[in-house]
Amino acid sequence: MPPPGSPTPSSCPSSLSWASRSSALWFLGSHAVDALCFMLDADVVKVQAMVRRGHLAAHGVDTADVHISLLEFDNGAVATLENSWVLPSDLPLVFDFRAEIVGEKGSLQLDTAQNGAFRKYAGAGLKTADLLGVTPAAGGRIGGFVMEAIARFVDAVTTGAPVLADATDGLKVTRVLTAIEQAAASGKAVTLAKG
């Protein structure tokens, strides 16, 4: 019998019942790495990482609680990436996706869990925009955060329009995630091979 106060498998949220077949790194981090490479117009050349397990396993979900990664890019940029399934139970939403980019001439803050998801500081004060709302898009279709991505894919399939990301981009992200896992397992930095 487990000690009093121990988590039980039945206390695991049903929304994570499938998570042992993946991880927050692969399920969510793949999109974050892809977005970073796109925004920075750069490739990851070196990673350092840590992983922690225990909380989810105690709730019957055999996957990592969190991956923390330090990514170095070929243009000199450095990014810290945190991917986790673990959030406070009283968080208003089931996700918390944020990014902050700080540079010499300005900074960007993205918080997709809030309506004002985008903040830009670049010498002219704070600029914000709602990235998640429904907005007009090219060709008379309805756009928005997910809808535009789906529309672009449909355009590529139905009209042969160029895709924004292809298999090469997917392979690049897969190599970075694999390097993160290797770095977390070994406790040593992993340098990615070119190509």
URMONOR-V924685 format. One record per pair of residues at least 4 apart in sequence whose ideal C-beta (glycine too) atoms are under 6 Angstrom apart, sorted by the first residue. I is the first residue (numbers start at 1). J is the second residue. D is the distance in whole Angstrom. If there is no record, write none. Layout:
[[I,J,D] [I,J,D]]
This chain:
[[2,6,4] [7,11,5] [7,58,5] [7,59,5] [9,60,3] [11,59,6] [12,16,6] [12,59,4] [12,60,5] [12,61,5] [16,61,5] [16,85,6] [19,61,5] [19,63,5] [19,85,6] [20,61,5] [20,62,4] [20,63,5] [22,26,5] [22,27,5] [23,63,5] [23,64,5] [24,28,5] [24,83,4] [24,84,5] [24,85,5] [25,29,4] [25,67,4] [25,83,5] [26,30,6] [28,83,5] [29,33,6] [29,83,4] [30,173,5] [32,81,6] [33,173,5] [33,176,5] [34,173,5] [36,40,6] [36,79,5] [40,73,6] [40,77,5] [42,73,4] [42,74,5] [42,75,4] [42,77,6] [43,74,5] [44,71,5] [44,73,6] [44,176,5] [45,72,6] [45,74,5] [45,192,6] [46,72,4] [46,189,6] [46,191,5] [47,69,6] [47,71,6] [47,179,5] [47,180,5] [47,183,5] [47,190,5] [48,70,4] [48,183,5] [48,189,5] [49,69,4] [49,180,5] [49,183,4] [49,184,4] [50,68,5] [50,184,6] [51,64,5] [51,67,5] [51,184,4] [52,65,5] [52,66,5] [53,57,6] [53,64,5] [53,65,6] [55,65,5] [55,86,6] [56,61,4] [56,63,6] [56,65,5] [57,62,6] [65,86,5] [66,84,4] [67,83,5] [68,82,5] [69,81,4] [69,180,5] [70,80,6] [71,79,5] [72,78,6] [73,77,4] [87,91,5] [87,96,6] [93,113,5] [96,113,5] [97,112,4] [98,111,5] [99,110,4] [100,109,5] [101,108,4] [102,107,5] [106,121,5] [106,122,4] [107,121,5] [108,120,5] [109,119,4] [110,118,6] [111,117,6] [112,117,5] [115,130,6] [116,128,5] [117,131,4] [117,132,6] [118,129,5] [118,131,5] [119,126,6] [119,128,5] [120,127,4] [131,145,6] [132,145,5] [134,142,6] [134,144,5] [135,143,5] [135,144,6] [137,141,5] [137,143,3] [137,148,6] [141,151,6] [142,147,6] [143,147,6] [143,148,4] [154,158,6] [155,159,5] [155,161,4] [156,161,5] [156,163,5] [165,169,4] [175,192,6] [179,190,4] [179,192,5] [182,190,5] [183,190,4]]
